Amino acid sequence: MKIEKVFENNQKWVAEKLAIDENYFTNLAKGQSPEFLYIGCSDSRVTAEDIMGVQPGDVFVHRNIANLVNNVDLSVMSVLNYAVRHLKVNHVVVCGHYNCGGVKAAMQPVDLGILNPWLRNIRDVYRWHKDELNAIEDLDVRYNRLVELNVEEQVTNLIKTAAVQEAFRERGLRVHGWVFDIASGKLIDLKIDFEKKLKEIMEIYNLSDSPM
């Protein structure tokens, strides 16, 4: 696609929105009050608003390679704190996707340079679940199961944060783990028991004096 085409598409998009609502952009400029924070993969095929069927202003979005929630990544931690503490979102979603290039790369015995420390997070997830994963002979099935396990681990990483714990106590914020199946277009809810996971880690990760 040529750069010029992008601006042509933008003009058409503006015209379409104004044809439906002449105040569309005036209202959009007033501010945002999203219900969701979506943490997903940077993969160009996985766009949050499209797969969720939502409009601008509905979802606050952060994307990185393999949808990681790394507590030393200032980018994702800044997004999380702003979304939870200032925008007051009520749902935080980690959404992975099958056939994830980041997950597959983490499974290769190859030096990937600057990507090594980032992908090590996924390799750690594999190490923790290696008995289950190594028992899966089909490599594609194994990779996709690791995608699911990686999402679960990132959900746990979210629960370890003070912002999420605080918002859960104050307004019942929920954390969700999803997977997008590119081959079918379907979103899959992994049905992670948020409150159960929260209770399991509180002995070590409770960041306040208040019981959860």
Secondary structure, DSSP 4 states (H G I P E B T S, - for coil): --HHHHHHHHHHHHHHHHHH-TTHHHHHTT----SEEEEEE--TT--HHHHHT--TTSEEEEEETT----TT-HHHHHHHHIIIIIS--SEEEEEEETT-HHHHHHTS-S--TTHHHHHHHHHHHHHHTHHHHHT--SHHHHHHHHHHHHHHHHHHHHHTSHHHHHHHHHH--EEEEEEEETTTTEEEE----HHHHHHHHHHHH--SSS--
